[in-house]
Amino acid sequence: MSMMAIGWAAELKQYRIAANALWPRTTIDTAAVRNLLGGEALAKMSRTPDILADAAYYIINKPSADCTGNCFIDEDVLMKEGITDLSHYNVVPGANLYRDLFVD
């Protein structure tokens, strides 16, 4: 996804179309997490998809000329917007969150 976003950003910049990637810092409670990766236990150590939706909102609302070719992490996007309390995104309040499998 990251390489595609960078390539598309270069290709589409002349048309003022932005392309960015957005990754979660922690696992997200999705069907893949529940059914393929870790079941209910991993889902309870995850965040809701809302965190990605909120981060995407802030990215999409930036001018395409100023915001393209980036590989964002959801937490970083929200923190730059002044949102520092991310606890309401936890599936289980106070849970020890599991770092996403694709983010090091």
SULFEN-V222752 format. One line per field, one symbol per residue. ss: DSSP state (@ for helix, = for strand, . for the rest). phi: phi as a letter, one per 40 degrees, with the letter a starting at -180 (. if undefined). psi: psi as a letter, one per 40 degrees, with the letter a starting at -180 (. if undefined). Layout:
BEGIN
ss->???
phi->???
psi->???
END
This chain:
BEGIN
ss->.@@@@@@@@@@@@@@.....===..=.=..@@@@@@@.@@@@@...=..@@@@@@@@@@@..........===@@@@@@@......@@@=........=.....
phi->.cccccccdcccdccgbcbbbbbccbcbcbccccbbbagcccdcbbbccdccccccdcccccccccbagbbcbddccccccgcbcbcccccbdgcccccdcbbb
psi->dddddddddddeddefhihiihiidiihgidddddddeaddddeeiiiedddddddddddeihddegifigihdddddddeehdhedeehdhheihihhideh.
END
